[in-house]
Amino acid sequence: MKALFERGSHFIHCRRLLGKYIAAVVSSGSGRDEAVLDYLKLCSHINGAQYCGGVSSAVPVSEQKLKEAYQLGSKFISDIKQNKQYPQQIETIERYKQYFKKIMQMRQKDWSEEYQCWLDKGWLD
């Protein structure tokens, strides 16, 4: 997912995850991946998605971590069904939108497809 976010500039610039939700699952040798979870949360907001939470685990995965992942999955589904709103995250998402709006206006000739996307969505009014 991290590679997708970093290499998908059109995806990022056109905020293809706006109104969506993300739950992150990270595995590693140590299981101490808070920085990676924080980064995925940041990427979620840049792309317009609300972050439901994350879980990280060392490999092999313990029963406790499986339980945490299951609970996260249940929360993820519940958030989607209830259209859960996280006000602080929505504010952050809006700040990134305003940031990219300025960039789109400055780079409209260089990023013509992304600029057209913003025009089509009415985000440049």
DANORGI-V23015 format. One record per pair of residues at least 12 apart in sequence whose C-alpha atoms are under 6 Angstrom apart, sorted by sequence separation. I is the first residue (numbers start at 1). J is the second residue. D is the distance in whole Angstrom. If there is no record, write none. Layout:
i: [I | I]
j: [J | J]
d: [D | D]
This chain:
i: [33 | 52 | 31 | 31 | 31 | 21 | 30 | 20 | 21 | 22 | 23 | 25 | 27 | 29 | 17 | 18 | 19 | 21 | 22 | 23 | 24 | 25 | 26 | 27 | 28 | 29 | 17 | 18 | 23 | 25 | 27 | 15 | 17 | 15 | 12 | 48 | 45 | 46]
j: [56 | 76 | 56 | 57 | 58 | 49 | 58 | 49 | 50 | 51 | 52 | 54 | 56 | 58 | 47 | 48 | 49 | 51 | 52 | 53 | 54 | 55 | 56 | 57 | 58 | 59 | 48 | 49 | 54 | 56 | 58 | 47 | 49 | 48 | 47 | 93 | 93 | 96]
d: [6 | 6 | 6 | 4 | 4 | 5 | 5 | 5 | 5 | 5 | 5 | 6 | 6 | 5 | 5 | 4 | 6 | 6 | 6 | 5 | 4 | 5 | 5 | 5 | 5 | 6 | 5 | 5 | 6 | 6 | 6 | 5 | 5 | 6 | 5 | 6 | 5 | 6]
